[in-house]
Amino acid sequence: MRHLMSPLDFTTEELERLFDLAGDIERNPEKYAHACEGKILATCFYEPSTRTRLSFESAMTRLGGRVIGFSDAGSSSAAKGESVSDTIRVISCYADICAIRHPKEGAPMVAAEKSGIPVINAGDGGHQHPTQTLTDLLTIRSLNGKLSGFTLGLCGDLKFGRTVHSLINALVRYDNIRFIFISPEELKVPDYITDMLKERQIPYEEVIRLEDVMPQLDLLYMTRVQKERFFNEEDYVRLKDFYILDSNKMKLAKEKMLVLHPLPRVNEISVEVDEDPRASYFRQAQYGVYVRMALILTLLNIKI
């Protein structure tokens, strides 16, 4: 039995096989329409989610399986004080695989240690979001053609953004990638990440103004400033509109630069950018379904 807690749980070779499977699912959905008949996915979401939860549910449904679960802690026995480890032991009696999101870092790992079924980390606090990272990697590979040899700008909340942390940790295993971190001083990428990049001798740059680096970027990964991660309202209000990507800024970018965003967005990407062919965030959401379908099949060891 295998779990997914971090994007690093899969080797780059295993990721290639996973992405090849996702690509085959995209091209031949009918081939996989009954692959998970008789199987049940439990979605245990202790904090709100739209894309991640629904994409997991869509993935299992498209594979012919069924879904049970809860969408917030208040509608589960956690409201009565039940521990995560007790919950997963019970869920293991009801389902074949579980996706869990929790506001506390490490909670999915606790669940995995006590689980009788494969557990997928669907996001834990500001720590990891591995299935979003798999989605990001598949999107880059599909639209960019490769997972190497590009300059990636990450913009916005780089301090609390678990999608950012996961993506950086995953991409350092590929060749010839340069990172540009674009954030206000208060939301800089954590030291442990820059220390890791220095140790691996991977080039990176930290800047405040997005306009200054737009012409250099092959990919721009925008993020929202996350209200739920702030301790006070004042700091959030001061920083929430620090970056807004609009059509004027897009004029500074390369003709084939891709714009990604894990979503949801608030104000950080103007709706006028949606019509730009370089805007790839809604296609990114679609790739999220394919990669989660491939992941479910892989963890359940179902071959087609």
N, C-alpha and C positions, 0 to 999 in steps of 0.2 A: 504493500500500500504506500502511496506517495501523496504528499501534500504540496501546495504552492504557497510559500510564505513570502518569497522574495523573487525578483526576476533572475537572481543569481542561482536559484535552485536548479535552473536548466543550463546546461552547457550551450555554447554558441551553436554546436552541431545539432543539439536537441531542438534549439529554437528554430533552426533552419527547417527541420522536419515538421515542426509545429506550424510554421508559416507556409510551408508547401501544402500541408493538409488544409489550412485555412483558405489558401488559394484555390484548391480543388473544390472545397465547399462552395466558394463564391461562384465558380464556373458551373458546378453540377449539384445544385441544392437538392434535387429530387433523389439523387443517389444516397443521401444521408437522412431522408425524411422519416425513416423508421428505425434509425440506428439505436435509439435509446428507448424503444418501446418497453414498457414494464419497469423503467428506471425512474427514480424520484430525486429531484434536486430540492434541498432545503435552503432557502435564502433567509439568513438570520441577520437582520439589519438593525443595529442598536442606535444608529443615527440616520437622519434623512438622506435619501438618494433617489434620483430619477433615472439617470442614464445607466449607472452600474447595475442597480437592481433589475430594471426592466430589460437591460440587454442580457443579463444572465437568464431571466425568465423567458425572453424571446429565444435565446440560444437553445435552451432545453426543449421548449415547445417545438421549435423547428426540427429538432432531432427526434421528435415523436415521444418524448418523455413528459413527465408531469412535474409540477412545482408546488411545494408547500412552504410556509414560513411566516415571518412577520416583518413589518416595514418600519417599526420603531420600538424602542425598549419598553415604552409604556403599554404596548399591547402584547408583551411577553411576560413570563414569570420573573424576569429581571426586576419588574416593578414590585414584586413581592420579596425581592432579596436573593433570588436564586443566582448561584455563581455561573460563570461561563462554562467551567468544567462540568458542572452538573447538567447544564442545558445541553451540551454537545453529547453527553452520554445518552441522554434521552433521545435527542435527534438521531443518533446513530441507530436507534431501534426503528425509526420511521422512514429514513431516507437512505439513498445510496451514495450521495455526495452532498457537500454543504459549502455554501459561500457565506462568509461572515464578514460584516463590517462593524467596527467598534471604535468609539472615541479614544479608548486607552491603548497606547502603544504596547504591542506584545500580546494583546488579548487573543488574536487568532492563533498564535503559537501555543498559548496555554490550552486552547481548544484542541489543537492538533495532537498535543501530547496525550490527551484523554480520549480522543475520538476513535471510533471503530470504523470510520469511513473517511475517504479523502476530504481534506479541508482546503478551501481556497481563501486566501486573505483578500477580501474585497475592499481593503483600506483600513488602516489602524492609526487613528490620530494623525499626527504630522509626520509619521514614520515612513510607511511603505504603501504603495498602491500598485502591486505587481501586474494585475490584469490591465490596468490603464497603460502601464509601461509596455506590455505585450502589444496592446492596441497601437501605441505610438510607434513601436518598432515596425510592426506590420505596415502601418501607413507610410512610414518613411521608405521602407523597402519596396512597397508597391508603387508609390508615386515618384520616388527619387531614383529607383532602380537599384540601389545598393545601400548598405549600412556602413559605408566607410567613405573617407575623402570629402568631407564637407565642413563648413563652418556653421555652427548652431548657436543662435542667440536665444537665451531664456530670459523672459522679461516679466517683471511684476513682483509677486510675493515669492521670493526664493528662500526665505527663512522658514516659513511654515508649510510651504507647498510640497506635500508628499509625492505628488506626481513628478515634480522637478527632481527631487532627491533620487527617486527610483530610476528615472530616465538617465540621469548622469551616471549612476552606478552601473547601469546596463551597457551604456555606450562606450565606457572606457575599455571594454574588451575588444572593440573594433579599431581598425587602423586609421590613422591620419584624420582624426577629428579634433577640431578646435572649438572651444567653448567661449562664448562671450556672455557674461552675466550682467544683466541690465536691471538695476533696482535702486531704490533710495537706500541710504545708509542703514535705516532701521530694519530693512527687509533683505539684507545681504544674505547670500548663500552661507550656510554654517561653515565654521572653520574646519570641521572634520572632512568636509568635501574638498575644500581647497588644499588642505594638507595632503589628502590622498592624490590629488592631481599633481602636486609638486613632487611627491614621492615617485609617481609613475612617469614623471617628466612629460605630462600632457599639457599642451599650451592652453592658457585661459587668460581672460582679461575681464576686469570689473569696471563698469562704467555706470553713469547715472542717466545720461541723455540717450534715448533711443535713436534720435535723428543722426547722431554722430556715427553710428555703426551700421545703419540700415544697408548702405551699399555693399558691405562686406558679407552679408548673410546669405547662405543658401537655404536655410530654414529658420523660421522665427516661431518660437513656442511661447505664446502669450498665456498668462495666468491671471486670475482675478485675485484681488486682495480679499482674504477670507475673514469675514466678520466674526465667524464662530471661533477663530483662533486668537482673537484679541482679548486682552484683559480689561480694556476700557474703551468706551465709545469714542472718546476724543481722538485717540491715536488712529482708530479706524477711519473716522470722518476725514482726518487730515491727509490720509494716504490713499483712500479708495479710488480717487480719480487722478492719481499721479501719472499714469500712462493711459492714453487713449489712442489706439491705432485707427487712423482715418485715411481717406483717399490721398490726401496730401503727403502723408508719410509713406504711403505705398508707392508714390511716384519716385521715391529715392531708392527703391529696392530693385534688385535684379529682376529681369524679365521672367525668370522661372523660379523665383524664390517661393517656397511653400509656407503658408501660415497655418500653424496648428494651434489647437486650444483644447484642453481636456473637458471643457464645459462643466458647469454652466458659466456663461459670461454675464457680466453685469453691465458696466460701461466701458470696459477696456478695449473692446473692438466695436467701432461704429458699424451700424447695420449697412451703411453704404459699401463697406468692404465685402459684404456677402456676395455681391455681384462680380467681384474680381475673380478671374479664373484661378488665381493663386490661393484663394481662400479654401482651405481643405478641411476645416474642422467638422463639417457635417458628413463628409466622406469618412473622416476619422471615426465618427460615431458608428457608421455602418460597419467599418472594419472591426469594431469592437465586438459585434455580434459574431462575425466569422471566427475571430480568434478565440472567443469563449466557447464556441461550438467545438473547435479543435481541441481546446484544453480539456473540456468535459470528456470527450472521446479518449484523449490520451490518459487522463487520470483514472478513468474507468477501464482502461486497457481494452477498448472496443475497436476492433479492426474491421474495415469495410473493404 
